[in-house]
């Protein structure tokens, strides 16, 4: 790594170089997941934008979640595919910071959007008579703009602070993308202040949303349990089951990576968990939301299949 004072020229991303013999299967799996992710999420955006049957807050938020998933995977997967084929990749410092910024912003936005969607389900199930009045177009637009704006602002601040760190000699990142911790581990500056600021700034888009989602579902389940009929309970739970599955998969990966101490998992386990929420989860989201949803399937049949 060449450097002139605090300027770093490049980093070397190792990716999955230790998985000899599995490069082609892994490349094929990631490429397939990426293509299907783009197609599936684009399908949801087109369906929601084209059909008045899907003109509701839930589908409006789902449309933005799909857009967020497309941004997240497009930021990570093309570079990942290059790394898998070449057993590593050299990335310039500005490109690395940009990748981190887009990754952090899209991940934070997804956390906030999932929280907004849980609030939407809370209102629909716990306060059905006030739902239409409260969740109007103005509020839903403000919630979405706030989710994107807050996340991008916070990540931009952290990215600028990272760019001002000193990097001395090490430039090898044993990961498949530029994440916060691997970058900081290479710095020869004192990063304790930055880590503290990162914890303070990211809490509103990660930990607090998780707590809000948990509390929302406590109230939702309390209401569902009190519904007298089995059919009524199933109908109420079906409106939020897809969202609950997506939240569980997404947050299990995040918690395992960022809250479990580094000694709690190996480097390869860290990469596999990262692969889960950067590639697999965005690929699964359209399937989880679409397959059990009769409105989406009906709209798909009318618009795409022309039935």
C-alpha positions as CSV (number, residue, x, y, z in Angstrom):
1,X,0.0,0.0,0.0
2,X,1.4,3.3,-1.0
3,X,0.7,6.3,1.1
4,X,1.5,10.0,1.3
5,X,0.8,11.1,4.8
6,X,-2.8,10.1,5.3
7,X,-3.7,9.2,1.7
8,X,-4.2,5.5,1.0
9,X,-4.0,4.4,-2.6
10,X,-5.7,1.0,-2.4
11,X,-6.9,-2.0,-0.4
12,X,-6.8,-5.7,-1.3
13,X,-10.0,-7.6,-0.6
14,X,-9.3,-11.3,-0.2
15,X,-13.0,-12.4,-0.4
16,X,-13.4,-16.2,-0.3
17,X,-9.9,-17.0,-1.4
18,X,-9.5,-19.8,1.1
19,X,-12.4,-21.8,-0.4
20,X,-10.3,-23.5,-3.1
21,X,-12.4,-25.6,-5.5
22,X,-15.7,-23.8,-4.5
23,X,-15.2,-20.6,-6.5
24,X,-17.3,-21.6,-9.5
25,X,-20.3,-23.0,-7.4
26,X,-20.1,-19.9,-5.2
27,X,-19.9,-17.6,-8.2
28,X,-22.9,-19.3,-9.8
29,X,-24.9,-19.1,-6.6
30,X,-24.2,-15.4,-6.0
31,X,-24.9,-14.5,-9.7
32,X,-28.2,-16.4,-9.7
33,X,-29.2,-14.9,-6.4
34,X,-28.3,-11.4,-7.7
35,X,-30.2,-11.7,-11.0
36,X,-33.3,-13.2,-9.2
37,X,-33.0,-10.5,-6.6
38,X,-33.1,-7.7,-9.2
39,X,-35.9,-9.4,-11.1
40,X,-38.0,-10.1,-8.0
41,X,-37.7,-6.7,-6.5
42,X,-38.1,-4.9,-9.8
43,X,-41.3,-7.0,-10.3
44,X,-42.7,-5.7,-7.0
45,X,-41.9,-2.1,-7.8
46,X,-43.6,-2.4,-11.2
47,X,-46.6,-4.2,-9.8
48,X,-47.1,-1.7,-7.0
49,X,-46.6,1.3,-9.3
50,X,-49.0,-0.1,-12.0
51,X,-51.9,-1.4,-10.0
52,X,-54.5,0.5,-8.0
53,X,-55.2,-2.7,-6.1
54,X,-51.8,-2.3,-4.4
55,X,-52.3,1.4,-3.6
56,X,-51.9,1.0,0.2
57,X,-49.3,2.0,2.8
58,X,-48.1,-1.6,3.2
59,X,-47.2,-1.9,-0.5
60,X,-45.8,1.6,-0.7
61,X,-43.3,0.7,2.0
62,X,-42.7,-2.7,0.4
63,X,-41.8,-0.9,-2.9
64,X,-39.2,1.2,-1.1
65,X,-37.8,-1.9,0.7
66,X,-37.4,-3.6,-2.7
67,X,-35.5,-0.5,-4.0
68,X,-33.3,-0.6,-0.9
69,X,-32.5,-4.3,-1.5
70,X,-31.6,-3.6,-5.1
71,X,-29.2,-0.8,-4.0
72,X,-27.6,-3.1,-1.3
73,X,-27.0,-6.0,-3.6
74,X,-25.8,-3.8,-6.5
75,X,-23.3,-2.2,-4.2
76,X,-21.9,-5.5,-3.0
77,X,-22.5,-8.4,-5.5
78,X,-20.8,-7.2,-8.7
79,X,-17.6,-6.6,-6.8
80,X,-18.1,-9.9,-5.0
81,X,-18.3,-11.8,-8.3
82,X,-15.1,-10.2,-9.4
83,X,-13.4,-11.2,-6.2
84,X,-14.6,-14.8,-6.4
85,X,-13.3,-15.2,-10.0
86,X,-10.0,-13.6,-9.4
87,X,-9.4,-14.8,-5.8
88,X,-9.3,-11.3,-4.6
89,X,-9.5,-7.7,-5.8
90,X,-7.7,-4.4,-5.5
91,X,-9.9,-1.5,-4.7
92,X,-8.9,2.1,-4.4
93,X,-9.5,3.9,-1.2
94,X,-12.2,6.2,-2.5
95,X,-14.1,3.2,-4.0
96,X,-13.8,1.4,-0.7
97,X,-15.2,4.3,1.2
98,X,-18.0,4.7,-1.4
99,X,-18.9,1.0,-1.1
100,X,-19.0,1.3,2.7
101,X,-21.2,4.4,2.5
102,X,-23.7,2.8,0.2
103,X,-23.7,-0.4,2.1
104,X,-24.2,1.4,5.5
105,X,-26.9,3.7,4.1
106,X,-28.9,0.9,2.4
107,X,-28.6,-1.3,5.5
108,X,-29.7,1.5,7.8
109,X,-32.5,2.4,5.5
110,X,-33.7,-1.2,5.5
111,X,-33.7,-1.3,9.3
112,X,-35.8,1.9,9.4
113,X,-38.2,0.7,6.6
114,X,-38.8,-2.6,8.4
115,X,-39.6,-0.5,11.5
116,X,-42.0,1.6,9.6
117,X,-43.7,-1.5,8.2
118,X,-44.1,-2.9,11.7
119,X,-45.7,0.4,12.8
120,X,-48.0,0.1,9.8
121,X,-49.0,-3.5,10.8
122,X,-49.5,-2.3,14.4
123,X,-51.9,0.4,13.3
124,X,-53.7,-1.9,11.0
125,X,-54.3,-4.6,13.6
126,X,-54.3,-2.7,16.9
127,X,-56.1,0.5,15.7
128,X,-58.0,-0.5,12.6
129,X,-60.6,2.3,12.9
130,X,-57.9,5.0,12.9
131,X,-55.6,3.3,10.4
132,X,-56.7,5.1,7.3
133,X,-56.8,8.5,9.1
134,X,-53.3,8.1,10.7
135,X,-51.5,6.4,7.8
136,X,-52.3,8.9,5.1
137,X,-50.2,9.7,2.1
138,X,-48.4,12.6,3.8
139,X,-47.3,10.5,6.8
140,X,-46.1,7.6,4.7
141,X,-44.1,9.9,2.4
142,X,-42.5,11.6,5.4
143,X,-41.6,8.2,7.0
144,X,-40.0,7.0,3.8
145,X,-38.1,10.2,3.2
146,X,-37.0,10.3,6.8
147,X,-35.7,6.7,6.6
148,X,-33.6,7.3,3.5
149,X,-32.4,10.7,4.6
150,X,-31.4,9.8,8.1
151,X,-29.5,6.7,7.1
152,X,-27.6,8.4,4.3
153,X,-26.8,11.4,6.5
154,X,-25.4,9.2,9.3
155,X,-23.4,7.0,7.0
156,X,-21.9,10.0,5.2
157,X,-20.7,11.5,8.5
158,X,-19.0,8.2,9.4
159,X,-17.5,7.8,5.9
160,X,-16.0,11.2,6.1
161,X,-14.5,10.5,9.5
162,X,-13.0,7.2,8.2
163,X,-11.5,9.0,5.2
164,X,-9.5,11.2,7.6
165,X,-7.8,8.3,9.4
166,X,-4.2,7.4,8.9
167,X,-3.3,4.1,7.3
168,X,0.3,3.1,7.6
169,X,1.3,-0.2,6.1
170,X,-1.4,-2.9,6.2
171,X,-3.9,-2.8,3.3
172,X,-5.3,-6.4,3.2
173,X,-9.0,-6.8,4.1
174,X,-9.9,-10.4,4.7
175,X,-13.5,-9.8,3.7
176,X,-15.5,-9.5,0.4
177,X,-16.5,-5.9,0.9
178,X,-15.4,-2.8,2.7
179,X,-17.1,-3.0,6.1
180,X,-16.6,-0.7,9.1
181,X,-14.6,-3.0,11.4
182,X,-12.2,-4.4,8.8
183,X,-11.3,-0.9,7.6
184,X,-10.7,0.4,11.1
185,X,-8.5,-2.6,11.9
186,X,-6.1,-1.4,9.3
187,X,-5.8,2.1,10.6
188,X,-2.8,3.2,12.7
189,X,-4.8,6.1,14.2
190,X,-6.6,5.9,17.5
191,X,-10.1,4.8,16.4
192,X,-11.8,4.7,19.9
193,X,-13.5,8.1,19.4
194,X,-14.8,7.1,15.9
195,X,-16.1,3.8,17.3
196,X,-17.9,5.7,20.0
197,X,-19.4,8.1,17.6
198,X,-20.4,5.3,15.3
199,X,-22.2,3.6,18.1
200,X,-24.1,6.8,19.0
201,X,-25.0,7.6,15.4
202,X,-26.0,4.1,14.3
203,X,-28.1,3.3,17.3
204,X,-31.1,5.3,15.9
205,X,-31.1,3.3,12.7
206,X,-30.2,-0.2,14.1
207,X,-30.8,-0.9,17.8
208,X,-33.7,1.5,18.4
209,X,-35.6,0.2,15.3
210,X,-35.1,-3.4,16.5
211,X,-36.6,-2.4,19.9
212,X,-39.5,-0.6,18.2
213,X,-40.2,-3.7,16.0
214,X,-40.1,-5.9,19.1
215,X,-42.5,-3.7,21.0
216,X,-44.9,-3.4,18.0
217,X,-45.2,-7.2,17.8
218,X,-45.8,-7.6,21.5
219,X,-48.9,-5.4,21.1
220,X,-49.8,-7.1,17.8
221,X,-49.6,-10.6,19.3
222,X,-51.6,-9.4,22.4
223,X,-54.4,-8.2,20.2
224,X,-54.3,-11.3,18.0
225,X,-54.5,-13.6,21.0
226,X,-57.7,-11.9,22.1
227,X,-59.5,-12.4,18.8
228,X,-62.2,-15.0,19.7
229,X,-62.2,-17.1,16.4
230,X,-59.4,-19.2,15.0
231,X,-60.2,-17.9,11.5
232,X,-59.9,-14.3,12.7
233,X,-56.6,-15.0,14.4
234,X,-55.2,-16.6,11.3
235,X,-56.3,-13.8,9.1
236,X,-54.8,-11.1,11.4
237,X,-51.5,-13.0,11.7
238,X,-51.3,-13.6,8.0
239,X,-51.1,-9.8,7.4
240,X,-47.8,-9.6,9.3
241,X,-46.3,-13.0,9.1
242,X,-44.2,-12.2,5.9
243,X,-42.8,-9.1,7.6
244,X,-42.0,-11.0,10.7
245,X,-40.0,-13.6,8.8
246,X,-38.0,-11.0,6.9
247,X,-37.2,-9.1,10.1
248,X,-36.1,-12.3,11.8
249,X,-33.7,-13.3,9.0
250,X,-32.3,-9.8,8.6
251,X,-31.7,-9.1,12.3
252,X,-30.4,-12.5,13.2
253,X,-27.6,-12.0,10.7
254,X,-26.9,-8.4,11.9
255,X,-26.9,-9.4,15.6
256,X,-24.6,-12.4,14.9
257,X,-22.1,-10.2,13.1
258,X,-22.1,-6.9,15.0
259,X,-23.1,-7.8,18.5
260,X,-21.4,-11.2,19.1
261,X,-17.8,-10.7,20.0
262,X,-15.2,-11.3,17.3
263,X,-13.9,-14.3,19.1
264,X,-17.4,-15.8,18.9
265,X,-17.1,-16.8,15.3
266,X,-14.4,-17.6,12.7
267,X,-13.5,-15.4,9.7
268,X,-15.3,-17.7,7.3
269,X,-18.4,-17.7,9.6
270,X,-18.4,-13.9,9.5
271,X,-18.3,-14.0,5.7
272,X,-21.1,-16.4,5.4
273,X,-23.3,-14.4,7.8
274,X,-22.5,-11.3,5.8
275,X,-23.4,-13.1,2.6
276,X,-26.8,-13.9,4.2
277,X,-28.0,-10.3,4.6
278,X,-26.2,-8.8,1.6
279,X,-27.2,-11.4,-1.0
280,X,-29.5,-14.1,0.3
281,X,-32.0,-11.9,2.3
282,X,-32.6,-9.4,-0.5
283,X,-33.2,-12.4,-2.8
284,X,-35.6,-14.0,-0.4
285,X,-37.6,-10.9,0.4
286,X,-39.7,-10.8,-2.9
287,X,-40.4,-14.5,-2.5
288,X,-41.5,-14.2,1.2
289,X,-43.7,-11.2,0.5
290,X,-45.2,-12.4,-2.9
291,X,-45.8,-16.1,-2.6
292,X,-48.3,-16.0,0.2
293,X,-49.9,-12.8,-0.9
294,X,-53.0,-13.2,-3.1
295,X,-53.2,-9.5,-4.1
296,X,-49.7,-9.5,-5.5
297,X,-50.2,-12.9,-7.3
298,X,-53.5,-11.6,-8.7
299,X,-51.9,-8.4,-9.9
300,X,-49.0,-10.3,-11.4
301,X,-51.4,-12.6,-13.3
302,X,-53.4,-9.6,-14.7
303,X,-50.4,-7.4,-15.7
304,X,-47.6,-9.8,-16.5
305,X,-49.4,-12.8,-17.7
306,X,-52.2,-10.7,-19.3
307,X,-54.9,-12.9,-17.8
